[in-house]
Amino acid sequence: MKKKESLEAIFRMASGIHIKTRRILENRLKSLKLTFPQSGVLISLLRNDAVSQKYLAESLDTDSTTIMVICDALEKKGVIKRMKDPRDRRTNLICLTPLGKRIGADSTGLSMEYAERLAASCSQRELESILPVLRKLYEEIKRIEKQ
């Protein structure tokens, strides 16, 4: 297989993995009344709570407008709240509510169950062998994006 064909196969598979994973998780997240992007925000806030919308957008590799729309919906559900940053009153911090922490933990559990099922189909060695190539491709994509 030529280099170009190999790269096309990697892109096709990566796209298929993303699309199918999103579809599967969206279906499972319905029980929590969450969308896939909303779940991503909650999981990110579980790792690092009380962050700016800008930080959240950067950490999830999306734009501020998308994060604002997601946060508006999550705020209406009572799972996050916006608070003024005491260091900079122009900035809002996004914080989990107690309900948000519970739903975020449930969302993490659903995601981890899925990830564990996928991981069971590969050996540790197989997973570790593909990571360097994927990292290299991802870093190059980020460099191209900045141009």
N, C-alpha and C positions, 0 to 999 in steps of 0.2 A: 504494500500500500504506500502511495506517495505521501509526502509531507502534507500537501494541500488536502488530500482526501482524508488523512488522519485528523487534521484540524477540523474539517467539516463534520466528521463523525463525532468528534468531541463536542462541538457546538450543538449538534442535533440532539445528542444524548443529554447534555447539560440542560438544554431547553426543555426536553421531555421530562427530565427529573424534576425541574422546577415547576412546570405546569401541572404534572400529575400530583406532586407533593402538595402543591397549593390546593388543588381540587379536593384531595383526600382530607387535608387538615381543615379546609373551609367546611366540609361536611361534618367533621367531628366537632368543630367549634360552634356549630349551630346550637348545641345543647347548652352552651354558655352565653348564647346570643352575642357572639363576637365574630368579626370578620378576621381574615388572615392578617391584614395590616394592623388592626386593633390589637390582636394578640401579640404581634411583634413589638408594639409600643409597650404593652404591659410587661412583657418578658424583659425588655430593655430596662424599664423602670425598676423591676425587681432587682436587677443587677446594680443599678445606679440611680437611686431615687433623687428627687428634687433637683432636676436639671432643666436648663433652658430649652425652649423649642428648637433653637438653632443647634444646640448640642445633640438633641434627640434626632433631628433631621440628618445631621452628619453621621451619627453612629449607625443609623439605619439606611444610609446611602440614598436619601431621598431629599426632596426640597421642603422648604419651610411652609409653603402653602399646603402641601399634602399633609404635613404633620399637624398644621392648624385645623384642617378639616377633621382628621382622625381624632384629635384631642377634643374638639367641640362635641363630637359624638360620644366620646368616652366620658366627658364631663356631664353630659345630659343623663348618662346611665349611672352617674354617681360613683364611678370607679377611679376618677382622677379629680384633682382640684388644681387650680392655678393660684399661686401665691406670689406676691411681689418679692423679688430678691432683696434681702436687707442690705446687700452691698451695692446694688444698682437698681433703684426703683423703676427704671425704664424697662427692666427685664422681668418677665414672668417665669417662675419656676414651675415645672410640672411635677406634681406629687401624687403618689398613690393614696387613696383612702383605704381604710380597713377592708371595705368591700373589694376594692381594686387589688389589694394584696391577696385576698382569698381567690378571686377569679383569676388573677395572674398565676397563682400557684397551680390552680386547676388546669389552666391553659398550658403551662409548662409541663405538667404531667401528661397531658394528651400528646404534646409534641415529643416528649421523651419516649413514650410508649411506641410511637411511630418510628422514631430514630433507632430505638433498640431492635425493633423488628427488622429494619433495613440492615443494621449492623450485623445481625445474625447471619445474613446471607454472604458475608465476606469475612475473611480472616483479618486479624490485626495487621498482618504483614501486607496484605493486599491494599487495605485502606491507607497505610503509611506510604506505600510505594507510589500512589497516585497524587498524594498531596503536594509534593514539590513541583510537579508539572502544572497542576492547577494553580498553585500560588504564583508561579512564574507567568502564566498566561493572564491571571487576574491583575498582577502588578503592571504588566505591559498594557492592558486595557485601560487601567487608571492613568498611565502616562499619556496614552493616545487621547483620552478624554480631556486632559488638561491643555492639549495643544489648540 
